[in-house]
Amino acid sequence: MERRFESNHFFPKLEERLSRSMPGLAAQLNMVPDPRPGNEVYTDVQDSCKRAGVLVLLYLKGTRVFVVLTRRTELVDRHQAQISFPGGRQEERESLEQTALRETSEELGIQSSAIQILGKLTPLYIPHTNYCIYPVVGRMKVPPQFKPSQYEVAEVLEIPLDYLFDPQTKRREMWTLHGKKVEVPFYFFEGHKIWGATAMVLAEFVKILKNINGWEGNEDI
């Protein structure tokens, strides 16, 4: 079922909500593989992990709000063919917001000046790579014209936010990861399985959205 937004009010409400406390780890863990890979969390490693900034980029098309993800190519060094937010490793003398904007420009050809930063989500630690992921939420006032990097981006996915509230979107399967059998939760979109850190960031974001615009949803979403 589609859930329409009051477009004149959604983004101000979201910006205000992002200025307050976040759902945090409890929401992220709704989409973590079981058994969970490692016990450390962001607060345990924030001074020693590698840092990456990612952008949760939102925009209106008609009366629906969309978020953009990418399918990575087989050419990149890590996470080949996986679905991710635009983003990458923080460079020296660069804020994490600047990292997210720079990487979005490099991957999707979007000028940083066209993006308004609304706030941040909870940082997330990825044990397998020793990265801390810092999600930044931004919006564009017009739908973007994508010019994806042929090296980094195999496909651009434009996902309506209301789609993430459909119970049929959220699924679980048994996979073999790093030589172990694990149950992996994921969001299913047009044949793509959105899992791992990307799904965990989305889980917190969906939790935040539930009280915006009068949305009501299953607590397990």
JOSUL-V340805 format. One record per residue. N is the residue number from 1. RES is the residue in three letters. PHI is phi as a letter, one per 20 degrees, with the letter a starting at -180 (999 if undefined). D_CENTER is the distance of its C-alpha to the mean C-alpha in Angstrom with 1 decimal. Layout:
BEGIN
n=N res=RES phi=PHI d_center=D_CENTER
n=N res=RES phi=PHI d_center=D_CENTER
END
This chain:
BEGIN
n=1 res=MET phi=999 d_center=21.8
n=2 res=GLU phi=f d_center=20.3
n=3 res=ARG phi=c d_center=19.8
n=4 res=ARG phi=e d_center=20.8
n=5 res=PHE phi=d d_center=19.9
n=6 res=GLU phi=e d_center=22.6
n=7 res=SER phi=f d_center=21.2
n=8 res=ASN phi=f d_center=23.5
n=9 res=HIS phi=d d_center=22.2
n=10 res=PHE phi=f d_center=18.5
n=11 res=PHE phi=f d_center=17.1
n=12 res=PRO phi=f d_center=19.8
n=13 res=LYS phi=f d_center=19.1
n=14 res=LEU phi=f d_center=15.4
n=15 res=GLU phi=f d_center=16.5
n=16 res=GLU phi=f d_center=19.1
n=17 res=ARG phi=f d_center=17.0
n=18 res=LEU phi=f d_center=14.7
n=19 res=SER phi=e d_center=18.0
n=20 res=ARG phi=d d_center=18.9
n=21 res=SER phi=f d_center=18.1
n=22 res=MET phi=e d_center=14.8
n=23 res=PRO phi=f d_center=14.7
n=24 res=GLY phi=m d_center=13.7
n=25 res=LEU phi=g d_center=14.3
n=26 res=ALA phi=g d_center=16.0
n=27 res=ALA phi=f d_center=13.1
n=28 res=GLN phi=g d_center=10.9
n=29 res=LEU phi=f d_center=14.0
n=30 res=ASN phi=f d_center=14.1
n=31 res=MET phi=c d_center=12.1
n=32 res=VAL phi=e d_center=13.8
n=33 res=PRO phi=g d_center=16.5
n=34 res=ASP phi=c d_center=20.0
n=35 res=PRO phi=f d_center=21.8
n=36 res=ARG phi=f d_center=19.2
n=37 res=PRO phi=f d_center=19.4
n=38 res=GLY phi=n d_center=21.2
n=39 res=ASN phi=d d_center=21.8
n=40 res=GLU phi=f d_center=20.6
n=41 res=VAL phi=c d_center=17.8
n=42 res=TYR phi=g d_center=16.5
n=43 res=THR phi=f d_center=19.6
n=44 res=ASP phi=f d_center=21.8
n=45 res=VAL phi=c d_center=20.8
n=46 res=GLN phi=g d_center=19.4
n=47 res=ASP phi=e d_center=22.6
n=48 res=SER phi=c d_center=22.7
n=49 res=CYS phi=f d_center=19.3
n=50 res=LYS phi=f d_center=18.1
n=51 res=ARG phi=d d_center=15.5
n=52 res=ALA phi=c d_center=12.5
n=53 res=GLY phi=d d_center=10.7
n=54 res=VAL phi=c d_center=7.4
n=55 res=LEU phi=d d_center=7.1
n=56 res=VAL phi=e d_center=5.4
n=57 res=LEU phi=e d_center=8.6
n=58 res=LEU phi=d d_center=10.7
n=59 res=TYR phi=a d_center=14.3
n=60 res=LEU phi=e d_center=17.2
n=61 res=LYS phi=c d_center=19.1
n=62 res=GLY phi=m d_center=22.1
n=63 res=THR phi=d d_center=21.4
n=64 res=ARG phi=d d_center=17.8
n=65 res=VAL phi=e d_center=14.5
n=66 res=PHE phi=d d_center=12.1
n=67 res=VAL phi=c d_center=8.5
n=68 res=VAL phi=d d_center=8.6
n=69 res=LEU phi=c d_center=7.5
n=70 res=THR phi=c d_center=10.3
n=71 res=ARG phi=e d_center=12.6
n=72 res=ARG phi=f d_center=14.1
n=73 res=THR phi=f d_center=17.8
n=74 res=GLU phi=e d_center=20.4
n=75 res=LEU phi=e d_center=21.5
n=76 res=VAL phi=f d_center=18.9
n=77 res=ASP phi=f d_center=19.9
n=78 res=ARG phi=c d_center=17.0
n=79 res=HIS phi=l d_center=14.8
n=80 res=GLN phi=g d_center=16.8
n=81 res=ALA phi=m d_center=15.9
n=82 res=GLN phi=e d_center=12.6
n=83 res=ILE phi=e d_center=9.5
n=84 res=SER phi=b d_center=6.9
n=85 res=PHE phi=f d_center=5.2
n=86 res=PRO phi=f d_center=8.5
n=87 res=GLY phi=r d_center=9.8
n=88 res=GLY phi=r d_center=12.6
n=89 res=ARG phi=f d_center=15.3
n=90 res=GLN phi=f d_center=16.8
n=91 res=GLU phi=e d_center=20.3
n=92 res=GLU phi=g d_center=23.4
n=93 res=ARG phi=m d_center=24.0
n=94 res=GLU phi=c d_center=20.6
n=95 res=SER phi=f d_center=18.5
n=96 res=LEU phi=f d_center=14.8
n=97 res=GLU phi=f d_center=14.3
n=98 res=GLN phi=f d_center=16.6
n=99 res=THR phi=g d_center=14.8
n=100 res=ALA phi=f d_center=11.6
n=101 res=LEU phi=f d_center=14.0
n=102 res=ARG phi=f d_center=16.3
n=103 res=GLU phi=f d_center=14.0
n=104 res=THR phi=f d_center=12.7
n=105 res=SER phi=f d_center=16.5
n=106 res=GLU phi=f d_center=17.4
n=107 res=GLU phi=e d_center=15.1
n=108 res=LEU phi=d d_center=15.3
n=109 res=GLY phi=m d_center=18.5
n=110 res=ILE phi=d d_center=17.3
n=111 res=GLN phi=f d_center=19.4
n=112 res=SER phi=f d_center=18.0
n=113 res=SER phi=f d_center=20.7
n=114 res=ALA phi=e d_center=19.3
n=115 res=ILE phi=d d_center=16.1
n=116 res=GLN phi=e d_center=16.6
n=117 res=ILE phi=f d_center=14.6
n=118 res=LEU phi=d d_center=14.3
n=119 res=GLY phi=r d_center=13.3
n=120 res=LYS phi=c d_center=11.1
n=121 res=LEU phi=d d_center=9.4
n=122 res=THR phi=f d_center=11.0
n=123 res=PRO phi=g d_center=11.2
n=124 res=LEU phi=c d_center=10.8
n=125 res=TYR phi=e d_center=13.6
n=126 res=ILE phi=d d_center=13.8
n=127 res=PRO phi=g d_center=17.6
n=128 res=HIS phi=f d_center=18.2
n=129 res=THR phi=d d_center=17.4
n=130 res=ASN phi=l d_center=18.1
n=131 res=TYR phi=d d_center=15.0
n=132 res=CYS phi=d d_center=13.5
n=133 res=ILE phi=e d_center=9.9
n=134 res=TYR phi=d d_center=9.8
n=135 res=PRO phi=e d_center=6.9
n=136 res=VAL phi=d d_center=8.9
n=137 res=VAL phi=d d_center=8.9
n=138 res=GLY phi=c d_center=11.4
n=139 res=ARG phi=c d_center=13.4
n=140 res=MET phi=d d_center=16.1
n=141 res=LYS phi=e d_center=19.3
n=142 res=VAL phi=c d_center=20.0
n=143 res=PRO phi=g d_center=18.0
n=144 res=PRO phi=f d_center=17.3
n=145 res=GLN phi=d d_center=19.7
n=146 res=PHE phi=f d_center=17.8
n=147 res=LYS phi=c d_center=19.8
n=148 res=PRO phi=f d_center=17.8
n=149 res=SER phi=f d_center=19.0
n=150 res=GLN phi=f d_center=21.2
n=151 res=TYR phi=f d_center=20.8
n=152 res=GLU phi=e d_center=17.0
n=153 res=VAL phi=d d_center=15.7
n=154 res=ALA phi=e d_center=17.4
n=155 res=GLU phi=b d_center=15.8
n=156 res=VAL phi=d d_center=13.6
n=157 res=LEU phi=d d_center=12.0
n=158 res=GLU phi=d d_center=12.2
n=159 res=ILE phi=d d_center=11.2
n=160 res=PRO phi=f d_center=13.1
n=161 res=LEU phi=g d_center=11.5
n=162 res=ASP phi=f d_center=14.8
n=163 res=TYR phi=f d_center=14.4
n=164 res=LEU phi=f d_center=11.9
n=165 res=PHE phi=e d_center=15.0
n=166 res=ASP phi=f d_center=17.3
n=167 res=PRO phi=g d_center=18.5
n=168 res=GLN phi=f d_center=19.2
n=169 res=THR phi=f d_center=15.5
n=170 res=LYS phi=e d_center=15.0
n=171 res=ARG phi=c d_center=17.2
n=172 res=ARG phi=b d_center=18.5
n=173 res=GLU phi=b d_center=20.6
n=174 res=MET phi=e d_center=22.6
n=175 res=TRP phi=c d_center=21.7
n=176 res=THR phi=d d_center=23.3
n=177 res=LEU phi=c d_center=21.1
n=178 res=HIS phi=l d_center=22.9
n=179 res=GLY phi=n d_center=26.2
n=180 res=LYS phi=c d_center=25.4
n=181 res=LYS phi=f d_center=25.0
n=182 res=VAL phi=c d_center=21.9
n=183 res=GLU phi=e d_center=20.5
n=184 res=VAL phi=d d_center=16.9
n=185 res=PRO phi=e d_center=14.9
n=186 res=PHE phi=b d_center=12.6
n=187 res=TYR phi=e d_center=11.6
n=188 res=PHE phi=d d_center=14.2
n=189 res=PHE phi=b d_center=14.0
n=190 res=GLU phi=l d_center=17.1
n=191 res=GLY phi=n d_center=17.9
n=192 res=HIS phi=e d_center=14.6
n=193 res=LYS phi=d d_center=13.4
n=194 res=ILE phi=e d_center=9.7
n=195 res=TRP phi=c d_center=10.2
n=196 res=GLY phi=m d_center=10.2
n=197 res=ALA phi=g d_center=7.7
n=198 res=THR phi=f d_center=4.7
n=199 res=ALA phi=f d_center=6.7
n=200 res=MET phi=f d_center=7.6
n=201 res=VAL phi=f d_center=4.7
n=202 res=LEU phi=f d_center=5.0
n=203 res=ALA phi=f d_center=8.6
n=204 res=GLU phi=f d_center=9.1
n=205 res=PHE phi=f d_center=7.9
n=206 res=VAL phi=f d_center=10.2
n=207 res=LYS phi=g d_center=12.8
n=208 res=ILE phi=f d_center=12.9
n=209 res=LEU phi=f d_center=13.4
n=210 res=LYS phi=f d_center=16.2
n=211 res=ASN phi=e d_center=18.8
n=212 res=ILE phi=e d_center=18.1
n=213 res=ASN phi=m d_center=20.5
n=214 res=GLY phi=m d_center=22.3
n=215 res=TRP phi=f d_center=19.8
n=216 res=GLU phi=c d_center=20.9
n=217 res=GLY phi=b d_center=19.2
n=218 res=ASN phi=f d_center=19.8
n=219 res=GLU phi=f d_center=19.1
n=220 res=ASP phi=e d_center=17.8
n=221 res=ILE phi=f d_center=14.9
END
